[in-house]
């Protein structure tokens, strides 16, 4: 028996299990904070908009929340795994991670933008767009990759923890981007042919495959 090898495995597995548990606990608490922020925003926006449009928050599952405002629905989905940044990731260059390599592990909350009517009409083939993803470390430090999420990028990792005030900033930045990210008519070439079965389905169920940029490229610009 190679005792040294066995002990090395036990030590590595044990340390990673403890780290994972620490991050998972942090993620659970942080997602609850996010849901509280979404509930508050739904109440606040409904009052400010005075019934002009729909504003609704719903907890869809333990790790998934939905926020609908006007024609947009944002889905906040917490990934149940814990990730380490790849060796080329900019996070490794931050003083925060240089000081402690275990800070290179994080949980992720992804933010997707769908059309509200995709849910209303059960259009399961409709496309949503990843507009932000939030990385959260064992100590609650965070950074955001996403549309318009400036001053919250990886270079700021370790500067602040993800409390409710910072969650609100992340959410409202995503909401503003979604509101300005308009629905475009698909190019003619993508729509010129159909068949009777699909046409009947469209007429009877309003299930025309739809997305804000259907037929257009969605560039991963403005992510820093």
HELIX and SHEET records of a PDB file:
HELIX    1   1 UNK A    3  UNK A   49  1                                  47    
HELIX    2   2 UNK A   90  UNK A   93  5                                   4    
HELIX    3   3 UNK A   95  UNK A   99  1                                   5    
HELIX    4   4 UNK A  101  UNK A  104  5                                   4    
HELIX    5   5 UNK A  116  UNK A  120  1                                   5    
HELIX    6   6 UNK A  154  UNK A  156  5                                   3    
HELIX    7   7 UNK A  164  UNK A  180  1                                  17    
HELIX    8   8 UNK A  188  UNK A  191  1                                   4    
HELIX    9   9 UNK A  196  UNK A  205  1                                  10    
SHEET    1   A 5 UNK A  55  UNK A  61  0                                        
SHEET    2   A 5 UNK A  64  UNK A  69 -1                                        
SHEET    3   A 5 UNK A  72  UNK A  78 -1                                        
SHEET    4   A 5 UNK A 105  UNK A 115 -1                                        
SHEET    5   A 5 UNK A  83  UNK A  84 -1                                        
SHEET    1   B 6 UNK A  55  UNK A  61  0                                        
SHEET    2   B 6 UNK A  64  UNK A  69 -1                                        
SHEET    3   B 6 UNK A  72  UNK A  78 -1                                        
SHEET    4   B 6 UNK A 105  UNK A 115 -1                                        
SHEET    5   B 6 UNK A 129  UNK A 136 -1                                        
SHEET    6   B 6 UNK A 142  UNK A 146 -1                                        
END                                                                             
